[in-house]
Amino acid sequence: MPVEIKELHIRVTVNAAEGSSSNQQTPGSGKNSDADRQAIIAECVEQVLDIVQNKSER
């Protein structure tokens, strides 16, 4: 009998390596362009709406 996984939780912790190059962005550094920020926001909104729609179908 197959097992169906209905929900999967993934937790990731990312640590920057010491001595990393100085061209990497740090949170809040403001180096993202407005277009990049808007694209990220649009993708996040789309994924959240998909999740909400999938949960309402159950």
QUINOR-V657452 format. One record per residue. N is the residue number from 0. RES is the residue in one small letter. PHI is phi in degrees with one decimal (999 if undefined). NEAR is the number of other C-alpha atoms within 10 Angstrom. Layout:
n = <N/N>
res = <RES/RES>
phi = <PHI/PHI>
near = <NEAR/NEAR>
This chain:
n = <0/1/2/3/4/5/6/7/8/9/10/11/12/13/14/15/16/17/18/19/20/21/22/23/24/25/26/27/28/29/30/31/32/33/34/35/36/37/38/39/40/41/42/43/44/45/46/47/48/49/50/51/52/53/54/55/56/57>
res = <m/p/v/e/i/k/e/l/h/i/r/v/t/v/n/a/a/e/g/s/s/s/n/q/q/t/p/g/s/g/k/n/s/d/a/d/r/q/a/i/i/a/e/c/v/e/q/v/l/d/i/v/q/n/k/s/e/r>
phi = <999/-71.4/-102.8/-104.7/-97.6/-91.9/-148.1/-132.7/-108.6/-125.8/-118.7/-127.5/-118.1/-114.7/-116.7/-73.1/-72.6/-67.7/75.7/-70.4/-65.2/-78.5/-85.2/-75.9/-82.9/-108.5/-56.4/82.1/-76.0/74.9/-90.1/-77.1/-75.3/-62.5/-65.4/-62.6/-62.7/-65.6/-65.9/-64.8/-62.5/-62.0/-64.7/-63.4/-61.9/-62.3/-67.0/-64.8/-63.1/-62.4/-63.5/-62.6/-64.6/-63.6/-68.7/-74.4/-76.2/-72.1>
near = <3/4/5/6/6/6/5/5/4/4/4/5/4/5/6/8/7/6/6/8/8/7/6/10/11/10/7/7/8/9/11/11/9/10/9/11/10/12/12/12/12/12/11/12/12/12/12/12/12/12/12/11/11/10/9/8/7/6>
